[in-house]
Every structure is written in C-alpha cells, then in structure tokens.
Amino acid sequence: MDRPRSRLRGGDEQASPLEHSHGEEERQWQQERLSREEAYYHFINELSDEDYRLMRDHSLLGTPGEITAEELQQRLEGAKEHLASQTDVENREGEGETAGDS
C-alpha cells in the first residue's frame, strides 16, 4: 500500500530544507525546459516551408527543450549564409566555364 511520505518519515515531519530546495530546483528546471520547448515549437511553426526543409535536410532542428529559439535562428542564418556562398561559388565556376568555352 502506498502511504503518504510524511507518515513514512514518522508523522508530522516537514520536508527538510535540502529536500525543499531540490524540489524547487527541479520545478524551476522543468519550467525552463517547458518554456524552451514552447519557444522551439513556436519557432518551427513560423518557418516557411523552404526554411524548414533547409533546417531539416541539414539536421539543424535539434531537440525540443534542449535548444533555444535563438540558437535555432542562428543555425538557420548560418545555413542560409552557407547556401548563399555555395551558390556564389557555383555561379562563378559556371561563368568561368562559359567564358572559357567561347
């Protein structure tokens, strides 16, 4: 049978300050994680289809609750910059080949 915790400890005892502190820290941690998860899903839902595919295809989405919306934004901007620089290099290479063919 499950008994209330206070009865198991001997009656009218209250949680020790250490237990109370640990419980408070755990609640605080869970609240922060929940807040990060909500921000994560809000960020993902606001992405365009193109941006979502870019992040998904490059494995940049991370784990809800472990990554912040700010980190997601930085990853997205980095992926776009990388994609733009790749496109620039490919365009320059393509122009060089076209000019050499003439």
Jmol script that loads the backbone (N, CA, C; Angstrom):
load data "model"
ATOM      1  N   MET A   1       0.820  -1.178   0.000  1.00  0.00           N
ATOM      2  CA  MET A   1       0.000   0.000   0.000  1.00  0.00           C
ATOM      3  C   MET A   1       0.866   1.244   0.000  1.00  0.00           C
ATOM      4  N   ASP A   2       0.475   2.228  -0.782  1.00  0.00           N
ATOM      5  CA  ASP A   2       1.194   3.499  -0.785  1.00  0.00           C
ATOM      6  C   ASP A   2       0.719   4.347   0.371  1.00  0.00           C
ATOM      7  N   ARG A   3       1.667   4.844   1.129  1.00  0.00           N
ATOM      8  CA  ARG A   3       1.340   5.729   2.241  1.00  0.00           C
ATOM      9  C   ARG A   3       1.913   7.099   1.951  1.00  0.00           C
ATOM     10  N   PRO A   4       1.293   8.124   2.474  1.00  0.00           N
ATOM     11  CA  PRO A   4       1.876   9.458   2.291  1.00  0.00           C
ATOM     12  C   PRO A   4       3.295   9.505   2.844  1.00  0.00           C
ATOM     13  N   ARG A   5       4.125  10.264   2.202  1.00  0.00           N
ATOM     14  CA  ARG A   5       5.538  10.335   2.558  1.00  0.00           C
ATOM     15  C   ARG A   5       5.750  10.748   4.014  1.00  0.00           C
ATOM     16  N   SER A   6       4.953  11.695   4.493  1.00  0.00           N
ATOM     17  CA  SER A   6       5.144  12.176   5.857  1.00  0.00           C
ATOM     18  C   SER A   6       4.918  11.059   6.867  1.00  0.00           C
ATOM     19  N   ARG A   7       4.029  10.144   6.586  1.00  0.00           N
ATOM     20  CA  ARG A   7       3.802   9.026   7.508  1.00  0.00           C
ATOM     21  C   ARG A   7       4.979   8.074   7.496  1.00  0.00           C
ATOM     22  N   LEU A   8       5.582   7.898   6.351  1.00  0.00           N
ATOM     23  CA  LEU A   8       6.737   7.017   6.278  1.00  0.00           C
ATOM     24  C   LEU A   8       7.907   7.568   7.082  1.00  0.00           C
ATOM     25  N   ARG A   9       8.000   8.895   7.182  1.00  0.00           N
ATOM     26  CA  ARG A   9       9.093   9.508   7.917  1.00  0.00           C
ATOM     27  C   ARG A   9       8.783   9.656   9.399  1.00  0.00           C
ATOM     28  N   GLY A  10       7.601   9.316   9.798  1.00  0.00           N
ATOM     29  CA  GLY A  10       7.349   9.347  11.219  1.00  0.00           C
ATOM     30  C   GLY A  10       6.305  10.340  11.662  1.00  0.00           C
ATOM     31  N   GLY A  11       5.451  10.776  10.798  1.00  0.00           N
ATOM     32  CA  GLY A  11       4.354  11.580  11.288  1.00  0.00           C
ATOM     33  C   GLY A  11       4.333  12.994  10.791  1.00  0.00           C
ATOM     34  N   ASP A  12       4.568  13.940  11.683  1.00  0.00           N
ATOM     35  CA  ASP A  12       4.361  15.347  11.392  1.00  0.00           C
ATOM     36  C   ASP A  12       5.583  16.053  10.831  1.00  0.00           C
ATOM     37  N   GLU A  13       6.610  15.317  10.472  1.00  0.00           N
ATOM     38  CA  GLU A  13       7.832  15.958   9.965  1.00  0.00           C
ATOM     39  C   GLU A  13       7.560  16.645   8.636  1.00  0.00           C
ATOM     40  N   GLN A  14       8.165  17.783   8.438  1.00  0.00           N
ATOM     41  CA  GLN A  14       8.093  18.509   7.170  1.00  0.00           C
ATOM     42  C   GLN A  14       9.307  18.131   6.335  1.00  0.00           C
ATOM     43  N   ALA A  15       9.260  18.432   5.048  1.00  0.00           N
ATOM     44  CA  ALA A  15      10.416  18.195   4.179  1.00  0.00           C
ATOM     45  C   ALA A  15      11.579  19.045   4.676  1.00  0.00           C
ATOM     46  N   SER A  16      12.753  18.463   4.648  1.00  0.00           N
ATOM     47  CA  SER A  16      13.930  19.205   5.083  1.00  0.00           C
ATOM     48  C   SER A  16      14.193  20.353   4.116  1.00  0.00           C
ATOM     49  N   PRO A  17      14.916  21.380   4.557  1.00  0.00           N
ATOM     50  CA  PRO A  17      15.236  22.493   3.650  1.00  0.00           C
ATOM     51  C   PRO A  17      15.958  22.013   2.394  1.00  0.00           C
ATOM     52  N   LEU A  18      16.787  20.984   2.531  1.00  0.00           N
ATOM     53  CA  LEU A  18      17.511  20.448   1.377  1.00  0.00           C
ATOM     54  C   LEU A  18      16.539  19.822   0.381  1.00  0.00           C
ATOM     55  N   GLU A  19      15.576  19.038   0.886  1.00  0.00           N
ATOM     56  CA  GLU A  19      14.583  18.429   0.002  1.00  0.00           C
ATOM     57  C   GLU A  19      13.728  19.506  -0.668  1.00  0.00           C
ATOM     58  N   HIS A  20      13.345  20.496   0.109  1.00  0.00           N
ATOM     59  CA  HIS A  20      12.532  21.587  -0.438  1.00  0.00           C
ATOM     60  C   HIS A  20      13.311  22.328  -1.529  1.00  0.00           C
ATOM     61  N   SER A  21      14.575  22.594  -1.270  1.00  0.00           N
ATOM     62  CA  SER A  21      15.425  23.292  -2.230  1.00  0.00           C
ATOM     63  C   SER A  21      15.569  22.467  -3.505  1.00  0.00           C
ATOM     64  N   HIS A  22      15.795  21.150  -3.344  1.00  0.00           N
ATOM     65  CA  HIS A  22      15.945  20.283  -4.514  1.00  0.00           C
ATOM     66  C   HIS A  22      14.644  20.241  -5.316  1.00  0.00           C
ATOM     67  N   GLY A  23      13.520  20.140  -4.629  1.00  0.00           N
ATOM     68  CA  GLY A  23      12.230  20.117  -5.312  1.00  0.00           C
ATOM     69  C   GLY A  23      11.973  21.407  -6.052  1.00  0.00           C
ATOM     70  N   GLU A  24      12.357  22.514  -5.455  1.00  0.00           N
ATOM     71  CA  GLU A  24      12.194  23.834  -6.074  1.00  0.00           C
ATOM     72  C   GLU A  24      13.084  23.940  -7.309  1.00  0.00           C
ATOM     73  N   GLU A  25      14.324  23.458  -7.196  1.00  0.00           N
ATOM     74  CA  GLU A  25      15.243  23.480  -8.347  1.00  0.00           C
ATOM     75  C   GLU A  25      14.706  22.621  -9.476  1.00  0.00           C
ATOM     76  N   GLU A  26      14.151  21.458  -9.146  1.00  0.00           N
ATOM     77  CA  GLU A  26      13.592  20.560 -10.159  1.00  0.00           C
ATOM     78  C   GLU A  26      12.419  21.232 -10.873  1.00  0.00           C
ATOM     79  N   ARG A  27      11.536  21.867 -10.115  1.00  0.00           N
ATOM     80  CA  ARG A  27      10.403  22.574 -10.725  1.00  0.00           C
ATOM     81  C   ARG A  27      10.885  23.709 -11.620  1.00  0.00           C
ATOM     82  N   GLN A  28      11.878  24.426 -11.150  1.00  0.00           N
ATOM     83  CA  GLN A  28      12.440  25.544 -11.927  1.00  0.00           C
ATOM     84  C   GLN A  28      13.018  25.012 -13.243  1.00  0.00           C
ATOM     85  N   TRP A  29      13.768  23.915 -13.166  1.00  0.00           N
ATOM     86  CA  TRP A  29      14.377  23.309 -14.359  1.00  0.00           C
ATOM     87  C   TRP A  29      13.293  22.865 -15.338  1.00  0.00           C
ATOM     88  N   GLN A  30      12.237  22.211 -14.806  1.00  0.00           N
ATOM     89  CA  GLN A  30      11.153  21.752 -15.671  1.00  0.00           C
ATOM     90  C   GLN A  30      10.430  22.928 -16.323  1.00  0.00           C
ATOM     91  N   GLN A  31      10.249  23.992 -15.566  1.00  0.00           N
ATOM     92  CA  GLN A  31       9.584  25.186 -16.107  1.00  0.00           C
ATOM     93  C   GLN A  31      10.418  25.810 -17.226  1.00  0.00           C
ATOM     94  N   GLU A  32      11.728  25.885 -17.022  1.00  0.00           N
ATOM     95  CA  GLU A  32      12.608  26.447 -18.054  1.00  0.00           C
ATOM     96  C   GLU A  32      12.601  25.577 -19.298  1.00  0.00           C
ATOM     97  N   ARG A  33      12.638  24.258 -19.118  1.00  0.00           N
ATOM     98  CA  ARG A  33      12.617  23.349 -20.261  1.00  0.00           C
ATOM     99  C   ARG A  33      11.297  23.481 -21.028  1.00  0.00           C
ATOM    100  N   LEU A  34      10.196  23.560 -20.295  1.00  0.00           N
ATOM    101  CA  LEU A  34       8.893  23.723 -20.935  1.00  0.00           C
ATOM    102  C   LEU A  34       8.842  25.020 -21.729  1.00  0.00           C
ATOM    103  N   SER A  35       9.393  26.068 -21.164  1.00  0.00           N
ATOM    104  CA  SER A  35       9.433  27.352 -21.851  1.00  0.00           C
ATOM    105  C   SER A  35      10.256  27.246 -23.133  1.00  0.00           C
ATOM    106  N   ARG A  36      11.415  26.563 -23.060  1.00  0.00           N
ATOM    107  CA  ARG A  36      12.244  26.375 -24.260  1.00  0.00           C
ATOM    108  C   ARG A  36      11.504  25.532 -25.306  1.00  0.00           C
ATOM    109  N   GLU A  37      10.776  24.494 -24.862  1.00  0.00           N
ATOM    110  CA  GLU A  37      10.023  23.652 -25.794  1.00  0.00           C
ATOM    111  C   GLU A  37       8.947  24.469 -26.501  1.00  0.00           C
ATOM    112  N   GLU A  38       8.230  25.284 -25.744  1.00  0.00           N
ATOM    113  CA  GLU A  38       7.188  26.111 -26.357  1.00  0.00           C
ATOM    114  C   GLU A  38       7.789  27.078 -27.374  1.00  0.00           C
ATOM    115  N   ALA A  39       8.911  27.690 -27.037  1.00  0.00           N
ATOM    116  CA  ALA A  39       9.578  28.612 -27.958  1.00  0.00           C
ATOM    117  C   ALA A  39      10.068  27.854 -29.198  1.00  0.00           C
ATOM    118  N   TYR A  40      10.561  26.632 -29.007  1.00  0.00           N
ATOM    119  CA  TYR A  40      11.037  25.788 -30.116  1.00  0.00           C
ATOM    120  C   TYR A  40       9.893  25.552 -31.104  1.00  0.00           C
ATOM    121  N   TYR A  41       8.768  25.067 -30.588  1.00  0.00           N
ATOM    122  CA  TYR A  41       7.651  24.749 -31.476  1.00  0.00           C
ATOM    123  C   TYR A  41       7.075  26.004 -32.121  1.00  0.00           C
ATOM    124  N   HIS A  42       7.058  27.107 -31.403  1.00  0.00           N
ATOM    125  CA  HIS A  42       6.598  28.365 -31.993  1.00  0.00           C
ATOM    126  C   HIS A  42       7.520  28.756 -33.149  1.00  0.00           C
ATOM    127  N   PHE A  43       8.829  28.646 -32.927  1.00  0.00           N
ATOM    128  CA  PHE A  43       9.796  28.992 -33.969  1.00  0.00           C
ATOM    129  C   PHE A  43       9.595  28.100 -35.193  1.00  0.00           C
ATOM    130  N   ILE A  44       9.486  26.793 -34.982  1.00  0.00           N
ATOM    131  CA  ILE A  44       9.329  25.839 -36.091  1.00  0.00           C
ATOM    132  C   ILE A  44       8.048  26.133 -36.859  1.00  0.00           C
ATOM    133  N   ASN A  45       6.962  26.409 -36.143  1.00  0.00           N
ATOM    134  CA  ASN A  45       5.682  26.671 -36.811  1.00  0.00           C
ATOM    135  C   ASN A  45       5.698  27.951 -37.632  1.00  0.00           C
ATOM    136  N   GLU A  46       6.568  28.887 -37.289  1.00  0.00           N
ATOM    137  CA  GLU A  46       6.648  30.155 -38.002  1.00  0.00           C
ATOM    138  C   GLU A  46       7.568  30.087 -39.231  1.00  0.00           C
ATOM    139  N   LEU A  47       8.326  29.004 -39.376  1.00  0.00           N
ATOM    140  CA  LEU A  47       9.247  28.885 -40.515  1.00  0.00           C
ATOM    141  C   LEU A  47       8.481  28.714 -41.819  1.00  0.00           C
ATOM    142  N   SER A  48       9.045  29.243 -42.879  1.00  0.00           N
ATOM    143  CA  SER A  48       8.494  28.961 -44.205  1.00  0.00           C
ATOM    144  C   SER A  48       8.820  27.507 -44.538  1.00  0.00           C
ATOM    145  N   ASP A  49       8.122  26.958 -45.519  1.00  0.00           N
ATOM    146  CA  ASP A  49       8.397  25.575 -45.925  1.00  0.00           C
ATOM    147  C   ASP A  49       9.848  25.419 -46.370  1.00  0.00           C
ATOM    148  N   GLU A  50      10.331  26.413 -47.086  1.00  0.00           N
ATOM    149  CA  GLU A  50      11.710  26.373 -47.587  1.00  0.00           C
ATOM    150  C   GLU A  50      12.723  26.371 -46.433  1.00  0.00           C
ATOM    151  N   ASP A  51      12.507  27.253 -45.448  1.00  0.00           N
ATOM    152  CA  ASP A  51      13.422  27.310 -44.306  1.00  0.00           C
ATOM    153  C   ASP A  51      13.358  26.032 -43.483  1.00  0.00           C
ATOM    154  N   TYR A  52      12.144  25.490 -43.308  1.00  0.00           N
ATOM    155  CA  TYR A  52      12.003  24.244 -42.554  1.00  0.00           C
ATOM    156  C   TYR A  52      12.765  23.109 -43.245  1.00  0.00           C
ATOM    157  N   ARG A  53      12.600  22.990 -44.564  1.00  0.00           N
ATOM    158  CA  ARG A  53      13.299  21.929 -45.301  1.00  0.00           C
ATOM    159  C   ARG A  53      14.813  22.109 -45.207  1.00  0.00           C
ATOM    160  N   LEU A  54      15.273  23.355 -45.294  1.00  0.00           N
ATOM    161  CA  LEU A  54      16.704  23.643 -45.191  1.00  0.00           C
ATOM    162  C   LEU A  54      17.243  23.148 -43.842  1.00  0.00           C
ATOM    163  N   MET A  55      16.542  23.488 -42.776  1.00  0.00           N
ATOM    164  CA  MET A  55      16.996  23.072 -41.443  1.00  0.00           C
ATOM    165  C   MET A  55      16.882  21.561 -41.274  1.00  0.00           C
ATOM    166  N   ARG A  56      15.791  20.985 -41.740  1.00  0.00           N
ATOM    167  CA  ARG A  56      15.592  19.539 -41.617  1.00  0.00           C
ATOM    168  C   ARG A  56      16.655  18.779 -42.409  1.00  0.00           C
ATOM    169  N   ASP A  57      16.866  19.183 -43.636  1.00  0.00           N
ATOM    170  CA  ASP A  57      17.808  18.481 -44.508  1.00  0.00           C
ATOM    171  C   ASP A  57      19.245  18.575 -44.023  1.00  0.00           C
ATOM    172  N   HIS A  58      19.555  19.599 -43.253  1.00  0.00           N
ATOM    173  CA  HIS A  58      20.910  19.767 -42.718  1.00  0.00           C
ATOM    174  C   HIS A  58      21.003  19.383 -41.239  1.00  0.00           C
ATOM    175  N   SER A  59      19.969  18.713 -40.740  1.00  0.00           N
ATOM    176  CA  SER A  59      19.923  18.240 -39.348  1.00  0.00           C
ATOM    177  C   SER A  59      20.207  19.356 -38.347  1.00  0.00           C
ATOM    178  N   LEU A  60      19.528  20.487 -38.525  1.00  0.00           N
ATOM    179  CA  LEU A  60      19.754  21.644 -37.669  1.00  0.00           C
ATOM    180  C   LEU A  60      18.629  21.882 -36.669  1.00  0.00           C
ATOM    181  N   LEU A  61      17.623  21.008 -36.645  1.00  0.00           N
ATOM    182  CA  LEU A  61      16.462  21.257 -35.797  1.00  0.00           C
ATOM    183  C   LEU A  61      16.723  20.992 -34.321  1.00  0.00           C
ATOM    184  N   GLY A  62      17.648  20.124 -34.001  1.00  0.00           N
ATOM    185  CA  GLY A  62      17.955  19.868 -32.598  1.00  0.00           C
ATOM    186  C   GLY A  62      16.824  19.167 -31.877  1.00  0.00           C
ATOM    187  N   THR A  63      16.878  19.197 -30.553  1.00  0.00           N
ATOM    188  CA  THR A  63      15.905  18.524 -29.710  1.00  0.00           C
ATOM    189  C   THR A  63      15.075  19.567 -28.962  1.00  0.00           C
ATOM    190  N   PRO A  64      13.738  19.458 -29.055  1.00  0.00           N
ATOM    191  CA  PRO A  64      12.897  20.406 -28.329  1.00  0.00           C
ATOM    192  C   PRO A  64      13.255  20.428 -26.842  1.00  0.00           C
ATOM    193  N   GLY A  65      13.354  21.604 -26.284  1.00  0.00           N
ATOM    194  CA  GLY A  65      13.666  21.754 -24.869  1.00  0.00           C
ATOM    195  C   GLY A  65      15.145  21.833 -24.572  1.00  0.00           C
ATOM    196  N   GLU A  66      15.962  21.389 -25.514  1.00  0.00           N
ATOM    197  CA  GLU A  66      17.412  21.428 -25.309  1.00  0.00           C
ATOM    198  C   GLU A  66      18.072  22.549 -26.106  1.00  0.00           C
ATOM    199  N   ILE A  67      17.338  23.096 -27.053  1.00  0.00           N
ATOM    200  CA  ILE A  67      17.879  24.164 -27.891  1.00  0.00           C
ATOM    201  C   ILE A  67      16.925  25.350 -27.815  1.00  0.00           C
ATOM    202  N   THR A  68      17.479  26.522 -27.801  1.00  0.00           N
ATOM    203  CA  THR A  68      16.634  27.719 -27.698  1.00  0.00           C
ATOM    204  C   THR A  68      16.246  28.218 -29.090  1.00  0.00           C
ATOM    205  N   ALA A  69      15.222  29.052 -29.126  1.00  0.00           N
ATOM    206  CA  ALA A  69      14.799  29.654 -30.392  1.00  0.00           C
ATOM    207  C   ALA A  69      15.922  30.505 -30.970  1.00  0.00           C
ATOM    208  N   GLU A  70      16.687  31.161 -30.089  1.00  0.00           N
ATOM    209  CA  GLU A  70      17.818  31.980 -30.555  1.00  0.00           C
ATOM    210  C   GLU A  70      18.865  31.111 -31.252  1.00  0.00           C
ATOM    211  N   GLU A  71      19.135  29.946 -30.683  1.00  0.00           N
ATOM    212  CA  GLU A  71      20.102  29.041 -31.312  1.00  0.00           C
ATOM    213  C   GLU A  71      19.576  28.531 -32.647  1.00  0.00           C
ATOM    214  N   LEU A  72      18.282  28.256 -32.714  1.00  0.00           N
ATOM    215  CA  LEU A  72      17.687  27.832 -33.982  1.00  0.00           C
ATOM    216  C   LEU A  72      17.823  28.928 -35.030  1.00  0.00           C
ATOM    217  N   GLN A  73      17.565  30.165 -34.623  1.00  0.00           N
ATOM    218  CA  GLN A  73      17.686  31.295 -35.546  1.00  0.00           C
ATOM    219  C   GLN A  73      19.114  31.422 -36.061  1.00  0.00           C
ATOM    220  N   GLN A  74      20.087  31.264 -35.164  1.00  0.00           N
ATOM    221  CA  GLN A  74      21.493  31.338 -35.569  1.00  0.00           C
ATOM    222  C   GLN A  74      21.835  30.213 -36.542  1.00  0.00           C
ATOM    223  N   ARG A  75      21.319  29.024 -36.280  1.00  0.00           N
ATOM    224  CA  ARG A  75      21.569  27.895 -37.187  1.00  0.00           C
ATOM    225  C   ARG A  75      20.967  28.161 -38.557  1.00  0.00           C
ATOM    226  N   LEU A  76      19.747  28.693 -38.579  1.00  0.00           N
ATOM    227  CA  LEU A  76      19.085  28.990 -39.847  1.00  0.00           C
ATOM    228  C   LEU A  76      19.872  30.029 -40.628  1.00  0.00           C
ATOM    229  N   GLU A  77      20.289  31.102 -39.965  1.00  0.00           N
ATOM    230  CA  GLU A  77      21.066  32.143 -40.638  1.00  0.00           C
ATOM    231  C   GLU A  77      22.389  31.578 -41.155  1.00  0.00           C
ATOM    232  N   GLY A  78      23.037  30.740 -40.360  1.00  0.00           N
ATOM    233  CA  GLY A  78      24.287  30.119 -40.794  1.00  0.00           C
ATOM    234  C   GLY A  78      24.084  29.229 -42.014  1.00  0.00           C
ATOM    235  N   ALA A  79      22.989  28.468 -42.018  1.00  0.00           N
ATOM    236  CA  ALA A  79      22.696  27.584 -43.153  1.00  0.00           C
ATOM    237  C   ALA A  79      22.417  28.401 -44.409  1.00  0.00           C
ATOM    238  N   LYS A  80      21.694  29.507 -44.246  1.00  0.00           N
ATOM    239  CA  LYS A  80      21.405  30.359 -45.402  1.00  0.00           C
ATOM    240  C   LYS A  80      22.684  30.995 -45.943  1.00  0.00           C
ATOM    241  N   GLU A  81      23.553  31.445 -45.038  1.00  0.00           N
ATOM    242  CA  GLU A  81      24.827  32.038 -45.475  1.00  0.00           C
ATOM    243  C   GLU A  81      25.673  31.002 -46.205  1.00  0.00           C
ATOM    244  N   HIS A  82      25.706  29.785 -45.669  1.00  0.00           N
ATOM    245  CA  HIS A  82      26.474  28.705 -46.300  1.00  0.00           C
ATOM    246  C   HIS A  82      25.909  28.399 -47.686  1.00  0.00           C
ATOM    247  N   LEU A  83      24.591  28.324 -47.770  1.00  0.00           N
ATOM    248  CA  LEU A  83      23.935  28.039 -49.045  1.00  0.00           C
ATOM    249  C   LEU A  83      24.206  29.153 -50.052  1.00  0.00           C
ATOM    250  N   ALA A  84      24.154  30.397 -49.593  1.00  0.00           N
ATOM    251  CA  ALA A  84      24.411  31.538 -50.481  1.00  0.00           C
ATOM    252  C   ALA A  84      25.853  31.521 -50.972  1.00  0.00           C
ATOM    253  N   SER A  85      26.804  31.226 -50.086  1.00  0.00           N
ATOM    254  CA  SER A  85      28.209  31.207 -50.504  1.00  0.00           C
ATOM    255  C   SER A  85      28.470  30.046 -51.462  1.00  0.00           C
ATOM    256  N   GLN A  86      27.800  28.917 -51.244  1.00  0.00           N
ATOM    257  CA  GLN A  86      27.938  27.783 -52.162  1.00  0.00           C
ATOM    258  C   GLN A  86      27.409  28.157 -53.540  1.00  0.00           C
ATOM    259  N   THR A  87      26.262  28.816 -53.557  1.00  0.00           N
ATOM    260  CA  THR A  87      25.649  29.236 -54.823  1.00  0.00           C
ATOM    261  C   THR A  87      26.552  30.222 -55.541  1.00  0.00           C
ATOM    262  N   ASP A  88      27.155  31.165 -54.801  1.00  0.00           N
ATOM    263  CA  ASP A  88      28.071  32.134 -55.398  1.00  0.00           C
ATOM    264  C   ASP A  88      29.265  31.433 -56.037  1.00  0.00           C
ATOM    265  N   VAL A  89      29.838  30.461 -55.337  1.00  0.00           N
ATOM    266  CA  VAL A  89      30.996  29.726 -55.857  1.00  0.00           C
ATOM    267  C   VAL A  89      30.604  28.961 -57.111  1.00  0.00           C
ATOM    268  N   GLU A  90      29.449  28.293 -57.074  1.00  0.00           N
ATOM    269  CA  GLU A  90      28.991  27.528 -58.236  1.00  0.00           C
ATOM    270  C   GLU A  90      28.726  28.452 -59.422  1.00  0.00           C
ATOM    271  N   ASN A  91      28.153  29.615 -59.151  1.00  0.00           N
ATOM    272  CA  ASN A  91      27.883  30.574 -60.235  1.00  0.00           C
ATOM    273  C   ASN A  91      29.175  31.067 -60.850  1.00  0.00           C
ATOM    274  N   ARG A  92      30.175  31.369 -59.999  1.00  0.00           N
ATOM    275  CA  ARG A  92      31.464  31.845 -60.525  1.00  0.00           C
ATOM    276  C   ARG A  92      32.148  30.754 -61.335  1.00  0.00           C
ATOM    277  N   GLU A  93      32.061  29.513 -60.856  1.00  0.00           N
ATOM    278  CA  GLU A  93      32.663  28.401 -61.599  1.00  0.00           C
ATOM    279  C   GLU A  93      31.954  28.220 -62.933  1.00  0.00           C
ATOM    280  N   GLY A  94      30.632  28.342 -62.926  1.00  0.00           N
ATOM    281  CA  GLY A  94      29.845  28.210 -64.154  1.00  0.00           C
ATOM    282  C   GLY A  94      30.157  29.316 -65.145  1.00  0.00           C
ATOM    283  N   GLU A  95      30.365  30.532 -64.659  1.00  0.00           N
ATOM    284  CA  GLU A  95      30.706  31.652 -65.527  1.00  0.00           C
ATOM    285  C   GLU A  95      32.098  31.441 -66.126  1.00  0.00           C
ATOM    286  N   GLY A  96      33.007  30.933 -65.346  1.00  0.00           N
ATOM    287  CA  GLY A  96      34.359  30.671 -65.839  1.00  0.00           C
ATOM    288  C   GLY A  96      34.363  29.639 -66.937  1.00  0.00           C
ATOM    289  N   GLU A  97      33.562  28.597 -66.791  1.00  0.00           N
ATOM    290  CA  GLU A  97      33.483  27.558 -67.813  1.00  0.00           C
ATOM    291  C   GLU A  97      32.842  28.108 -69.082  1.00  0.00           C
ATOM    292  N   THR A  98      31.821  28.947 -68.938  1.00  0.00           N
ATOM    293  CA  THR A  98      31.147  29.527 -70.094  1.00  0.00           C
ATOM    294  C   THR A  98      32.088  30.442 -70.838  1.00  0.00           C
ATOM    295  N   ALA A  99      32.842  31.263 -70.114  1.00  0.00           N
ATOM    296  CA  ALA A  99      33.795  32.180 -70.751  1.00  0.00           C
ATOM    297  C   ALA A  99      34.909  31.412 -71.419  1.00  0.00           C
ATOM    298  N   GLY A 100      35.339  30.317 -70.854  1.00  0.00           N
ATOM    299  CA  GLY A 100      36.419  29.510 -71.431  1.00  0.00           C
ATOM    300  C   GLY A 100      35.970  28.774 -72.672  1.00  0.00           C
ATOM    301  N   ASP A 101      34.680  28.481 -72.776  1.00  0.00           N
ATOM    302  CA  ASP A 101      34.157  27.759 -73.927  1.00  0.00           C
ATOM    303  C   ASP A 101      34.083  28.620 -75.176  1.00  0.00           C
ATOM    304  N   SER A 102      34.060  29.958 -75.008  1.00  0.00           N
ATOM    305  CA  SER A 102      33.863  30.855 -76.159  1.00  0.00           C
ATOM    306  C   SER A 102      35.061  30.866 -77.038  1.00  0.00           C
TER     307      SER A 102
END
end "model"
wireframe off; spacefill off
backbone 0.3
color backbone group
